[in-house]
Amino acid sequence: MDEPDKIDKLVEQKIGILKDYDFFRYFMDADVPDNKLFLNNLRSPFRKGLRGRGFTKKELELLEHLTHLSTIPKDKRYGKLRIWLTAELSSEFITFNIVKNPLSKDLRGFYRDVYQRVFPEEEQEDLSTFMMYVGREGMLSPITHYFLKNEYGDAIRIKYYLLVVKIRGVIVGAAIFYTLSTKKLSFVILEYIVVFLDDLREIDSLKEFATGKYRVKIASALLNRCKSIAIKDAVKYGPGTLSFIMAEVNDPVKMLKQGVLEEDITNPVIRIRLYSQVGFRFMDFYWTQPSLGEGKEEIDYLYLIMMPFTKEWQVLVDPSRFKYAFLTYLATWKGVDLKKDRAVLRMRQELDTRTSANRPIKLMNYFDLKIPNEIIKACGAIPWKVKEGLKN
């Protein structure tokens, strides 16, 4: 029997065993799965039973990451489960590691081999800053975030993550993100996701992975792992359901108009197409990144993008609901006065006006943006510093 056939047979066998459990069938078939119930049922008695039915230690560890399936419509869950298990059980090309030790080799490897090569020098943070983030999360997070609240008086729990991805041991990227949870809402802020495959071209056994197809696969796999991590935080600190992932990405139309297009590091048109491919949508909302301190300017050539998971955040978003998320997010920013900052005041006014007029925020795909051909051609003519990067 060929190796792919063996893997397919193994995947179907594992799914068949999992289907014997009521809580698993409920999780897969429910319109809105109960993530807390699912995670609770993954504990000792269940694991012991699965060990007796042939599940390995690695396979048992993977089960908690099935929570990402709760963000997928129920009619597509089993198909996604088969794809995910095939990749995970065969170790097809990818492994993950959450960096928890500030002295980790993975942190240094990511910083040296990916981060410093993809980000321009003027945008780079020092390695010591990354070490501080990782160390603070591990030791001081409960203390530093104990008194953090949003404007509505709800306590906010924030968790910072650096998730490194490798192909057969070679670091090819990472997701840096944090989860925000209140008693009403849990969501993810994706600082950036970066995939860099250039080095694989120099390794004969890994050349096949240095393609655009795998760049999308790796980005999707990173996002699935982010979702499973965030869902556990939503269960522990929030309402139990993950609502969305949110991020910023450069708008090539505004960048060209402002004369800053060539300051980007990769083609912004290709980048936003990739984000659209992996499930992000572009918000019909005039987002401006507020000034981050004295002497620093606002940035208003960005799209705010969202990957939605629940009905309340699909296609049309209630502006009053988004205002809660918006102010929860900005409450975590240091040095931004939510009552006086010019950019924040303008965005609050827009949300209030939309609420009064009952005008929702639209979530658009890449083709809805209708980027003019001259912008696409202009971007294609620029010799970008990095060809294989994917970052927001």
C-alpha contacts under 8 A as a table, 3 or more apart, distances in Angstrom:
res1	aa1	res2	aa2	distance
1	M	5	D	6.35
1	M	6	K	6.54
2	D	5	D	5.33
2	D	6	K	6.38
3	E	6	K	5.02
3	E	7	I	6.29
4	P	7	I	5.10
4	P	8	D	6.17
5	D	8	D	5.06
5	D	9	K	6.12
6	K	9	K	5.15
6	K	10	L	6.11
7	I	10	L	4.97
7	I	11	V	6.09
7	I	86	T	6.55
7	I	89	L	7.58
7	I	90	S	6.65
8	D	11	V	5.15
8	D	12	E	6.31
8	D	86	T	6.94
9	K	12	E	5.27
9	K	13	Q	6.15
10	L	13	Q	5.00
10	L	14	K	6.20
11	V	14	K	5.18
11	V	15	I	6.21
11	V	82	R	6.67
11	V	85	L	6.38
11	V	86	T	6.36
11	V	89	L	7.84
12	E	15	I	5.11
12	E	16	G	6.03
12	E	82	R	7.81
13	Q	16	G	5.10
13	Q	17	I	6.38
14	K	17	I	5.21
14	K	18	L	6.30
14	K	55	F	7.91
15	I	18	L	5.06
15	I	19	K	6.14
16	G	19	K	5.18
16	G	20	D	6.86
17	I	20	D	5.47
17	I	21	Y	7.77
17	I	53	R	7.98
18	L	21	Y	5.80
18	L	24	F	6.41
18	L	25	R	7.94
19	K	22	D	7.23
19	K	24	F	6.25
19	K	25	R	5.75
20	D	24	F	7.94
20	D	25	R	7.89
21	Y	24	F	5.45
21	Y	25	R	6.55
22	D	25	R	5.23
22	D	26	Y	6.16
23	F	26	Y	5.05
23	F	27	F	6.11
23	F	37	L	7.66
23	F	38	F	6.59
23	F	41	N	7.39
24	F	27	F	5.03
24	F	28	M	6.26
24	F	38	F	7.12
25	R	28	M	5.16
25	R	29	D	6.01
26	Y	29	D	5.19
26	Y	30	A	5.61
26	Y	33	P	7.23
27	F	30	A	5.69
27	F	33	P	4.93
27	F	34	D	6.61
27	F	35	N	7.71
27	F	38	F	6.80
27	F	70	S	7.48
28	M	33	P	7.22
28	M	69	L	7.78
28	M	70	S	7.64
28	M	74	K	6.46
28	M	77	R	6.53
28	M	78	Y	7.44
29	D	33	P	7.71
29	D	74	K	5.79
30	A	33	P	5.12
30	A	74	K	6.81
31	D	73	P	7.40
31	D	74	K	6.29
32	V	70	S	7.06
33	P	70	S	5.81
34	D	37	L	5.43
34	D	38	F	6.35
34	D	240	G	7.57
34	D	241	T	7.97
35	N	38	F	5.02
35	N	39	L	6.12
35	N	67	T	6.54
35	N	70	S	7.42
35	N	231	I	7.37
35	N	232	K	7.95
35	N	235	V	6.87
35	N	240	G	6.40
35	N	241	T	7.10
36	K	39	L	5.25
36	K	40	N	6.05
36	K	235	V	5.64
36	K	240	G	6.35
37	L	40	N	5.13
37	L	41	N	6.20
38	F	41	N	5.25
38	F	42	L	6.59
38	F	67	T	7.83
39	L	42	L	5.23
39	L	43	R	7.40
39	L	64	E	6.63
39	L	67	T	7.97
40	N	43	R	5.98
41	N	46	F	6.62
42	L	46	F	5.84
42	L	47	R	6.42
42	L	63	L	7.65
42	L	64	E	7.24
43	R	46	F	5.88
43	R	47	R	6.14
44	S	47	R	5.10
44	S	48	K	5.98
45	P	48	K	5.14
45	P	49	G	6.30
46	F	49	G	5.15
46	F	50	L	6.33
47	R	50	L	5.09
47	R	51	R	6.16
47	R	60	L	6.83
48	K	51	R	5.15
48	K	52	G	6.50
49	G	52	G	5.23
49	G	53	R	6.60
50	L	53	R	4.90
50	L	54	G	6.51
50	L	55	F	5.53
50	L	60	L	7.90
51	R	54	G	5.40
51	R	55	F	4.87
51	R	56	T	6.48
51	R	57	K	7.77
52	G	55	F	7.32
55	F	59	E	5.94
55	F	60	L	6.47
56	T	59	E	5.13
56	T	60	L	6.27
57	K	60	L	5.17
57	K	61	E	6.32
58	K	61	E	5.13
58	K	62	L	6.40
59	E	62	L	5.12
59	E	63	L	6.69
59	E	89	L	7.20
60	L	63	L	5.44
60	L	64	E	7.97
61	E	64	E	6.57
62	L	65	H	5.58
62	L	66	L	7.30
62	L	88	E	7.95
63	L	66	L	5.39
64	E	67	T	6.18
64	E	228	S	7.46
65	H	68	H	6.19
65	H	225	R	6.81
65	H	228	S	5.03
65	H	229	I	7.44
66	L	69	L	5.70
66	L	81	L	7.82
66	L	228	S	6.97
67	T	70	S	5.66
67	T	71	T	7.99
67	T	227	K	7.79
67	T	228	S	5.31
67	T	231	I	6.82
68	H	71	T	5.77
68	H	72	I	7.59
68	H	224	N	5.96
68	H	225	R	7.32
68	H	227	K	5.33
68	H	228	S	4.65
68	H	231	I	7.32
69	L	72	I	5.29
69	L	77	R	6.06
69	L	80	K	7.55
69	L	81	L	7.38
70	S	73	P	7.59
70	S	74	K	7.95
71	T	242	L	7.66
71	T	309	F	5.00
71	T	310	T	7.29
72	I	76	K	6.70
72	I	77	R	6.15
72	I	309	F	7.15
73	P	76	K	5.66
73	P	77	R	6.48
74	K	77	R	5.17
74	K	78	Y	7.96
75	D	78	Y	7.47
76	K	79	G	5.48
76	K	80	K	6.29
77	R	80	K	5.14
77	R	81	L	5.93
78	Y	81	L	4.81
78	Y	82	R	6.22
79	G	82	R	5.32
79	G	83	I	6.49
80	K	83	I	5.13
80	K	84	W	6.01
81	L	84	W	5.11
81	L	85	L	5.94
82	R	85	L	5.24
82	R	86	T	5.96
83	I	86	T	5.24
83	I	87	A	6.41
84	W	87	A	5.33
84	W	88	E	6.13
85	L	88	E	4.98
85	L	89	L	5.63
86	T	89	L	5.50
86	T	90	S	5.94
86	T	92	E	7.72
87	A	90	S	5.52
87	A	91	S	5.77
87	A	92	E	5.05
87	A	93	F	7.51
87	A	94	I	7.87
88	E	91	S	5.10
88	E	92	E	6.84
88	E	94	I	7.90
89	L	92	E	7.75
91	S	94	I	6.23
91	S	95	T	7.28
93	F	167	I	5.19
93	F	168	R	6.09
94	I	165	V	6.80
94	I	166	K	5.60
94	I	167	I	4.73
94	I	168	R	6.54
94	I	218	I	7.67
95	T	165	V	5.78
95	T	166	K	5.31
95	T	167	I	6.55
95	T	168	R	7.44
95	T	169	G	7.84
96	F	163	L	6.78
96	F	164	V	5.69
96	F	165	V	4.65
96	F	166	K	6.41
97	N	163	L	5.71
97	N	164	V	5.25
97	N	165	V	6.61
98	I	161	Y	6.89
98	I	162	L	5.84
98	I	163	L	4.50
98	I	164	V	6.30
99	V	102	P	7.53
99	V	104	S	6.96
99	V	106	D	7.04
99	V	107	L	6.63
99	V	134	V	7.10
99	V	161	Y	7.46
99	V	162	L	5.65
99	V	163	L	6.27
99	V	164	V	7.11
100	K	104	S	7.65
100	K	134	V	5.90
100	K	135	G	7.22
100	K	138	G	6.51
101	N	104	S	5.17
101	N	134	V	6.62
101	N	135	G	6.65
101	N	138	G	7.89
102	P	107	L	7.15
102	P	130	F	7.60
102	P	131	M	4.49
102	P	132	M	7.12
102	P	134	V	5.54
102	P	135	G	5.51
103	L	107	L	7.26
103	L	108	R	7.70
103	L	131	M	7.21
104	S	107	L	5.28
104	S	108	R	6.64
105	K	108	R	5.17
105	K	109	G	5.87
106	D	109	G	4.93
106	D	110	F	5.93
106	D	164	V	7.20
106	D	171	I	7.77
107	L	110	F	5.27
107	L	111	Y	6.13
107	L	131	M	7.98
107	L	164	V	7.99
108	R	111	Y	5.10
108	R	112	R	6.05
108	R	127	L	7.63
109	G	112	R	5.25
109	G	113	D	5.70
109	G	114	V	7.70
109	G	171	I	7.06
110	F	113	D	5.44
110	F	114	V	5.27
110	F	115	Y	6.15
110	F	164	V	7.31
110	F	171	I	6.39
110	F	172	V	7.86
110	F	173	G	6.95
110	F	174	A	7.60
111	Y	114	V	5.87
111	Y	115	Y	4.73
111	Y	116	Q	5.99
111	Y	127	L	6.84
112	R	115	Y	6.31
112	R	116	Q	5.68
112	R	117	R	7.53
113	D	116	Q	6.76
113	D	117	R	6.63
113	D	171	I	7.58
114	V	117	R	5.35
114	V	118	V	6.03
114	V	171	I	7.75
114	V	172	V	6.92
114	V	173	G	6.46
114	V	196	F	6.44
115	Y	118	V	5.36
115	Y	119	F	5.93
115	Y	124	Q	7.94
116	Q	119	F	5.71
116	Q	120	P	7.41
116	Q	121	E	7.41
116	Q	124	Q	7.08
117	R	120	P	7.53
118	V	196	F	7.64
118	V	265	I	7.35
118	V	386	V	6.34
118	V	389	G	6.46
119	F	123	E	6.29
119	F	124	Q	6.15
119	F	265	I	6.99
120	P	123	E	5.47
120	P	124	Q	6.45
120	P	265	I	6.99
121	E	124	Q	5.24
125	E	129	T	6.36
125	E	130	F	7.61
126	D	129	T	5.28
126	D	130	F	7.00
127	L	130	F	5.25
127	L	131	M	6.28
128	S	131	M	4.89
128	S	132	M	6.05
129	T	132	M	4.99
129	T	133	Y	6.30
130	F	133	Y	5.10
130	F	134	V	6.26
131	M	134	V	5.24
131	M	135	G	5.96
132	M	135	G	5.09
132	M	136	R	5.78
133	Y	136	R	5.23
133	Y	137	E	6.17
133	Y	160	Y	7.43
134	V	137	E	5.30
134	V	138	G	6.36
134	V	160	Y	7.62
134	V	161	Y	7.50
134	V	162	L	7.51
135	G	138	G	5.16
135	G	139	M	6.15
135	G	140	L	7.78
136	R	139	M	5.34
136	R	140	L	4.96
136	R	141	S	6.00
137	E	140	L	5.93
137	E	141	S	4.81
137	E	159	K	6.96
137	E	160	Y	6.24
138	G	141	S	6.64
139	M	142	P	7.95
140	L	143	I	5.41
140	L	144	T	5.97
141	S	144	T	5.23
141	S	145	H	5.94
141	S	159	K	7.45
142	P	145	H	5.71
142	P	146	Y	5.85
143	I	146	Y	5.26
144	T	147	F	7.57
145	H	148	L	5.29
145	H	156	I	7.57
145	H	157	R	6.54
145	H	158	I	6.87
146	Y	157	R	7.71
147	F	155	A	7.18
148	L	155	A	5.91
148	L	156	I	5.59
148	L	157	R	7.46
148	L	331	A	7.77
148	L	332	T	7.55
149	K	152	Y	7.73
149	K	153	G	5.69
149	K	154	D	5.32
149	K	155	A	4.30
149	K	156	I	5.27
149	K	328	T	7.77
149	K	331	A	7.06
150	N	153	G	5.49
150	N	154	D	5.60
150	N	155	A	6.64
150	N	156	I	6.82
150	N	327	L	6.50
150	N	328	T	5.06
150	N	331	A	5.56
151	E	154	D	7.48
151	E	327	L	6.72
151	E	328	T	7.32
151	E	331	A	7.52
154	D	182	T	6.30
154	D	183	K	7.18
155	A	182	T	5.92
155	A	183	K	7.68
156	I	180	L	6.52
156	I	181	S	5.61
156	I	182	T	5.01
156	I	328	T	7.51
157	R	179	T	7.85
157	R	180	L	5.76
157	R	181	S	5.17
157	R	182	T	6.53
157	R	237	Y	6.67
158	I	178	Y	6.57
158	I	179	T	5.55
158	I	180	L	4.77
158	I	181	S	6.63
159	K	178	Y	5.24
159	K	179	T	5.21
159	K	180	L	6.89
160	Y	176	I	7.79
160	Y	177	F	6.13
160	Y	178	Y	4.30
160	Y	179	T	6.73
161	Y	175	A	7.91
161	Y	176	I	5.78
161	Y	177	F	5.45
161	Y	178	Y	5.79
162	L	174	A	6.94
162	L	175	A	6.05
162	L	176	I	4.68
162	L	177	F	6.77
163	L	174	A	5.33
163	L	175	A	5.16
163	L	176	I	6.31
163	L	222	L	7.95
164	V	171	I	7.14
164	V	173	G	6.07
164	V	174	A	4.26
164	V	175	A	6.64
165	V	171	I	5.96
165	V	172	V	6.07
165	V	173	G	5.43
165	V	174	A	5.51
165	V	222	L	7.33
166	K	169	G	5.35
166	K	170	V	5.02
166	K	171	I	4.26
166	K	172	V	5.42
166	K	173	G	7.11
167	I	170	V	5.17
167	I	171	I	6.55
167	I	172	V	6.71
172	V	195	V	5.78
172	V	196	F	5.21
172	V	197	L	5.87
173	G	193	I	7.50
173	G	194	V	5.20
173	G	195	V	4.37
173	G	196	F	5.82
174	A	193	I	5.86
174	A	194	V	5.60
174	A	195	V	6.79
174	A	222	L	7.53
175	A	190	L	7.44
175	A	191	E	7.71
175	A	192	Y	5.95
175	A	193	I	4.33
175	A	194	V	6.51
175	A	222	L	6.75
175	A	223	L	7.98
175	A	226	C	7.84
176	I	190	L	6.34
176	I	191	E	5.50
176	I	192	Y	5.57
176	I	193	I	6.40
177	F	188	V	6.91
177	F	189	I	5.66
177	F	190	L	4.35
177	F	191	E	5.12
177	F	192	Y	6.92
178	Y	188	V	5.82
178	Y	189	I	5.48
178	Y	190	L	6.64
178	Y	191	E	7.68
179	T	186	S	7.22
179	T	187	F	5.92
179	T	188	V	4.51
179	T	189	I	6.35
179	T	230	A	5.98
179	T	233	D	7.18
180	L	186	S	5.63
180	L	187	F	5.51
180	L	188	V	6.10
180	L	189	I	7.56
180	L	329	Y	7.55
181	S	184	K	7.75
181	S	185	L	5.79
181	S	186	S	4.23
181	S	187	F	6.60
181	S	233	D	7.42
181	S	234	A	6.24
181	S	237	Y	5.91
181	S	238	G	4.91
181	S	239	P	7.99
182	T	185	L	5.29
182	T	186	S	6.32
182	T	237	Y	6.87
182	T	238	G	5.12
182	T	239	P	7.46
183	K	237	Y	7.25
183	K	238	G	4.80
183	K	239	P	5.54
184	K	238	G	6.60
184	K	239	P	5.78
185	L	238	G	6.22
185	L	239	P	6.17
185	L	241	T	7.75
185	L	242	L	7.57
185	L	243	S	7.09
185	L	325	A	7.62
186	S	234	A	5.48
186	S	238	G	5.76
186	S	239	P	6.93
186	S	240	G	7.78
186	S	241	T	6.73
186	S	242	L	5.24
186	S	243	S	6.06
186	S	244	F	7.81
187	F	230	A	7.44
187	F	234	A	7.90
187	F	242	L	5.66
187	F	243	S	5.51
187	F	244	F	5.16
187	F	245	I	5.83
187	F	246	M	7.64
188	V	230	A	6.89
188	V	244	F	6.42
188	V	245	I	4.51
188	V	246	M	6.05
189	I	245	I	5.95
189	I	246	M	5.04
189	I	247	A	5.83
190	L	193	I	7.22
190	L	245	I	6.74
190	L	246	M	6.03
190	L	247	A	5.09
191	E	247	A	6.54
191	E	248	E	7.88
191	E	392	N	7.63
192	Y	247	A	7.55
192	Y	391	K	5.76
192	Y	392	N	5.33
193	I	219	A	7.42
193	I	390	L	6.78
193	I	391	K	5.24
193	I	392	N	6.69
194	V	219	A	7.97
194	V	389	G	6.25
194	V	390	L	4.90
194	V	391	K	4.67
194	V	392	N	7.89
195	V	215	R	6.53
195	V	218	I	7.41
195	V	219	A	7.01
195	V	388	E	7.33
195	V	389	G	5.44
195	V	390	L	5.28
195	V	391	K	7.34
196	F	199	D	7.76
196	F	388	E	5.59
196	F	389	G	4.99
196	F	390	L	7.21
197	L	200	L	5.62
197	L	201	R	7.57
197	L	209	F	7.55
197	L	210	A	5.20
197	L	211	T	7.63
197	L	215	R	7.57
197	L	388	E	6.21
197	L	389	G	7.68
198	D	201	R	5.83
198	D	202	E	7.91
198	D	210	A	6.52
198	D	388	E	6.54
199	D	202	E	5.72
199	D	203	I	7.39
200	L	203	I	5.30
200	L	204	D	7.92
200	L	206	L	5.42
200	L	207	K	5.42
200	L	209	F	6.99
200	L	210	A	5.78
201	R	204	D	7.13
201	R	206	L	6.91
201	R	207	K	4.68
201	R	210	A	6.09
202	E	207	K	7.07
203	I	206	L	5.38
203	I	207	K	6.02
204	D	207	K	5.47
205	S	208	E	7.57
206	L	209	F	5.68
206	L	210	A	7.35
207	K	210	A	5.52
208	E	211	T	6.96
209	F	214	Y	5.82
210	A	214	Y	6.92
210	A	215	R	7.68
211	T	214	Y	5.54
211	T	215	R	6.41
212	G	215	R	4.89
212	G	216	V	6.46
212	G	388	E	7.93
213	K	216	V	5.52
213	K	217	K	6.43
214	Y	217	K	4.72
214	Y	218	I	5.86
215	R	218	I	5.25
215	R	219	A	6.17
216	V	219	A	5.10
216	V	220	S	6.08
216	V	274	L	6.84
216	V	277	Q	7.61
216	V	278	V	6.96
217	K	220	S	5.13
217	K	221	A	6.09
218	I	221	A	5.01
218	I	222	L	6.09
219	A	222	L	5.11
219	A	223	L	6.25
219	A	278	V	7.25
220	S	223	L	5.10
220	S	224	N	6.22
220	S	278	V	5.69
221	A	224	N	5.10
221	A	225	R	6.33
222	L	225	R	5.21
222	L	226	C	6.18
223	L	226	C	4.89
223	L	227	K	6.13
224	N	227	K	5.08
224	N	228	S	6.42
225	R	228	S	5.20
225	R	229	I	6.31
226	C	229	I	5.23
226	C	230	A	6.07
227	K	230	A	5.02
227	K	231	I	6.01
227	K	242	L	7.89
228	S	231	I	5.16
228	S	232	K	6.50
229	I	232	K	5.41
229	I	233	D	6.66
230	A	233	D	5.04
230	A	234	A	6.16
230	A	242	L	6.97
231	I	234	A	4.83
231	I	235	V	6.19
231	I	240	G	7.05
231	I	241	T	6.55
231	I	242	L	5.59
232	K	235	V	5.12
232	K	236	K	6.20
232	K	240	G	7.93
233	D	236	K	4.99
233	D	237	Y	5.68
233	D	238	G	7.06
234	A	237	Y	5.40
234	A	238	G	4.47
234	A	239	P	6.09
234	A	240	G	4.68
234	A	241	T	5.86
234	A	242	L	6.06
235	V	238	G	5.80
235	V	239	P	6.40
235	V	240	G	3.88
235	V	241	T	6.90
236	K	240	G	7.26
237	Y	240	G	7.81
238	G	241	T	7.58
242	L	309	F	6.97
242	L	310	T	7.81
243	S	308	P	6.22
243	S	309	F	5.28
243	S	310	T	5.60
243	S	313	W	7.10
244	F	306	M	6.52
244	F	307	M	5.39
244	F	308	P	4.37
244	F	309	F	5.49
244	F	310	T	7.62
244	F	313	W	7.49
245	I	306	M	5.62
245	I	307	M	5.07
245	I	308	P	6.66
246	M	304	L	7.23
246	M	305	I	5.67
246	M	306	M	4.45
246	M	307	M	6.45
247	A	304	L	5.99
247	A	305	I	5.33
247	A	306	M	6.53
247	A	392	N	7.45
248	E	302	L	6.25
248	E	303	Y	5.70
248	E	304	L	4.77
248	E	305	I	5.90
248	E	392	N	6.14
249	V	272	I	7.18
249	V	302	L	5.52
249	V	303	Y	5.30
249	V	304	L	6.64
249	V	305	I	7.10
249	V	392	N	4.65
250	N	255	M	7.57
250	N	268	P	6.34
250	N	301	Y	6.12
250	N	302	L	4.50
250	N	303	Y	6.06
250	N	392	N	6.96
251	D	254	K	5.63
251	D	255	M	6.18
251	D	268	P	7.05
251	D	301	Y	5.48
251	D	302	L	5.03
251	D	303	Y	5.79
252	P	255	M	4.90
252	P	256	L	6.05
252	P	261	L	6.60
252	P	268	P	5.86
252	P	269	V	6.58
252	P	301	Y	7.78
252	P	375	I	7.18
252	P	379	C	7.92
253	V	256	L	5.38
253	V	257	K	6.44
253	V	371	I	7.22
253	V	375	I	6.54
254	K	257	K	5.10
254	K	258	Q	6.14
254	K	301	Y	5.15
254	K	302	L	7.86
255	M	258	Q	5.15
255	M	259	G	6.04
255	M	260	V	5.10
255	M	261	L	4.74
255	M	301	Y	5.81
256	L	259	G	5.07
256	L	260	V	6.14
256	L	261	L	5.03
256	L	375	I	7.66
257	K	260	V	7.86
258	Q	261	L	7.74
259	G	262	E	7.84
260	V	263	E	5.35
260	V	264	D	7.49
261	L	264	D	5.92
261	L	379	C	7.96
262	E	265	I	7.61
262	E	382	I	7.27
262	E	384	W	7.96
264	D	267	N	7.31
264	D	268	P	7.35
265	I	384	W	6.11
265	I	385	K	5.68
265	I	386	V	6.21
266	T	271	R	7.44
266	T	384	W	5.37
266	T	385	K	6.58
266	T	386	V	5.69
266	T	387	K	6.37
266	T	389	G	6.66
266	T	390	L	7.65
267	N	270	I	5.53
267	N	271	R	6.35
267	N	379	C	5.98
267	N	380	G	7.14
267	N	382	I	7.98
267	N	384	W	6.57
267	N	387	K	7.99
268	P	271	R	4.88
268	P	272	I	6.16
268	P	379	C	7.41
269	V	272	I	5.41
269	V	273	R	6.28
269	V	376	I	6.63
269	V	379	C	7.07
270	I	273	R	5.12
270	I	274	L	6.27
271	R	274	L	5.13
271	R	275	Y	6.37
271	R	390	L	6.12
271	R	391	K	7.21
271	R	392	N	7.61
272	I	275	Y	4.99
272	I	276	S	6.14
272	I	366	Y	7.14
273	R	276	S	5.02
273	R	277	Q	6.18
273	R	366	Y	6.07
274	L	277	Q	4.95
274	L	278	V	6.43
274	L	390	L	7.90
275	Y	278	V	5.35
275	Y	279	G	6.52
275	Y	280	F	5.46
275	Y	281	R	7.91
276	S	279	G	5.30
276	S	280	F	4.90
276	S	281	R	6.16
276	S	365	N	6.17
276	S	366	Y	5.88
277	Q	280	F	7.32
279	G	307	M	5.90
280	F	305	I	6.19
280	F	306	M	5.30
280	F	307	M	4.40
280	F	308	P	7.72
280	F	365	N	7.64
281	R	305	I	5.46
281	R	306	M	5.25
281	R	307	M	6.05
281	R	363	L	5.40
281	R	364	M	5.24
281	R	365	N	5.21
281	R	366	Y	7.60
282	F	303	Y	6.47
282	F	304	L	6.23
282	F	305	I	4.52
282	F	306	M	6.44
282	F	363	L	5.36
282	F	364	M	4.92
282	F	365	N	6.22
282	F	366	Y	7.60
283	M	303	Y	6.97
283	M	304	L	5.68
283	M	305	I	5.65
283	M	306	M	6.97
283	M	361	I	6.69
283	M	362	K	5.91
283	M	363	L	4.80
283	M	364	M	6.37
284	D	361	I	5.50
284	D	362	K	5.07
284	D	363	L	6.28
284	D	364	M	7.29
285	F	304	L	7.39
285	F	361	I	6.54
285	F	362	K	7.98
286	Y	303	Y	7.83
286	Y	347	M	7.24
287	W	300	D	6.78
287	W	302	L	6.71
287	W	303	Y	6.57
287	W	304	L	6.11
287	W	347	M	7.09
288	T	298	E	6.72
288	T	299	I	5.73
288	T	300	D	4.50
288	T	301	Y	7.44
288	T	302	L	6.93
288	T	343	A	6.18
288	T	344	V	7.97
288	T	347	M	7.88
289	Q	298	E	5.61
289	Q	299	I	5.03
289	Q	300	D	6.33
289	Q	302	L	7.90
289	Q	343	A	7.33
290	P	297	E	7.66
290	P	298	E	4.94
290	P	299	I	6.87
290	P	336	V	7.28
290	P	341	D	7.29
290	P	342	R	7.83
290	P	343	A	5.56
290	P	344	V	6.70
291	S	294	E	7.60
291	S	296	K	5.55
291	S	297	E	5.16
291	S	298	E	4.57
291	S	299	I	7.57
291	S	336	V	7.33
292	L	296	K	6.16
292	L	297	E	7.65
292	L	298	E	7.81
292	L	334	K	7.59
292	L	335	G	6.35
292	L	336	V	6.69
293	G	296	K	5.52
293	G	335	G	6.10
293	G	336	V	7.63
298	E	343	A	7.49
299	I	302	L	7.18
306	M	363	L	7.76
308	P	313	W	5.53
308	P	314	Q	5.90
309	F	313	W	6.90
309	F	314	Q	7.28
310	T	313	W	5.65
310	T	314	Q	6.59
311	K	314	Q	5.22
312	E	317	V	6.70
312	E	318	D	7.71
313	W	316	L	6.74
313	W	317	V	5.30
313	W	318	D	7.87
314	Q	317	V	6.64
314	Q	363	L	7.44
315	V	362	K	5.81
315	V	363	L	4.90
315	V	364	M	7.41
316	L	360	P	5.68
316	L	361	I	5.56
316	L	362	K	4.82
316	L	363	L	6.30
317	V	321	R	7.48
317	V	322	F	6.98
317	V	360	P	5.36
317	V	361	I	4.94
317	V	362	K	6.42
317	V	363	L	7.67
318	D	321	R	5.26
318	D	322	F	6.28
318	D	355	T	7.53
318	D	359	R	7.94
318	D	360	P	5.16
318	D	361	I	6.59
319	P	322	F	4.92
319	P	323	K	6.02
319	P	351	L	5.49
319	P	352	D	7.52
319	P	354	R	6.32
319	P	355	T	5.67
319	P	359	R	7.64
319	P	360	P	5.73
319	P	361	I	6.24
320	S	323	K	5.01
320	S	324	Y	6.75
320	S	351	L	6.75
320	S	352	D	7.25
320	S	355	T	5.94
321	R	324	Y	5.47
321	R	325	A	6.91
322	F	325	A	5.06
322	F	326	F	5.91
323	K	326	F	4.82
323	K	327	L	6.02
323	K	348	R	7.41
323	K	351	L	6.59
324	Y	327	L	5.43
324	Y	328	T	6.12
325	A	328	T	5.02
325	A	329	Y	6.08
326	F	329	Y	5.20
326	F	330	L	6.27
327	L	330	L	5.05
327	L	331	A	5.96
327	L	338	L	7.97
328	T	331	A	5.22
328	T	332	T	7.12
329	Y	332	T	5.76
329	Y	333	W	7.48
330	L	333	W	5.25
330	L	336	V	7.67
330	L	338	L	7.50
331	A	334	K	7.87
331	A	338	L	7.74
333	W	336	V	6.14
336	V	341	D	6.64
337	D	340	K	5.44
337	D	341	D	5.40
338	L	341	D	5.92
338	L	344	V	6.16
338	L	345	L	7.38
339	K	344	V	7.72
339	K	345	L	6.94
340	K	344	V	7.56
340	K	345	L	6.68
341	D	344	V	5.33
341	D	345	L	6.10
342	R	345	L	5.19
342	R	346	R	6.28
343	A	346	R	5.22
343	A	347	M	6.31
344	V	347	M	5.17
344	V	348	R	6.06
345	L	348	R	5.09
345	L	349	Q	6.09
346	R	349	Q	5.11
346	R	350	E	6.26
347	M	350	E	5.01
347	M	351	L	6.29
348	R	351	L	5.15
348	R	352	D	6.18
349	Q	352	D	5.07
349	Q	353	T	6.03
350	E	353	T	5.10
350	E	354	R	6.12
351	L	354	R	5.11
351	L	355	T	6.12
352	D	355	T	5.03
352	D	356	S	6.21
353	T	356	S	5.17
353	T	357	A	6.14
354	R	357	A	5.08
354	R	358	N	5.76
354	R	359	R	4.78
354	R	360	P	6.54
355	T	358	N	4.97
355	T	359	R	6.31
355	T	360	P	7.47
356	S	359	R	7.78
364	M	367	F	7.95
364	M	368	D	5.64
364	M	369	L	7.05
365	N	368	D	5.38
365	N	369	L	6.95
366	Y	369	L	5.53
366	Y	370	K	7.60
367	F	370	K	5.64
367	F	371	I	7.88
371	I	375	I	6.77
371	I	376	I	7.13
372	P	375	I	5.43
372	P	376	I	6.65
373	N	376	I	4.99
373	N	377	K	6.06
374	E	377	K	5.05
374	E	378	A	5.98
375	I	378	A	4.99
375	I	379	C	6.17
376	I	379	C	5.23
376	I	380	G	6.19
377	K	380	G	4.97
377	K	381	A	6.22
378	A	381	A	5.27
378	A	382	I	6.80
379	C	382	I	5.59
380	G	383	P	7.95
384	W	387	K	6.35
386	V	389	G	5.97
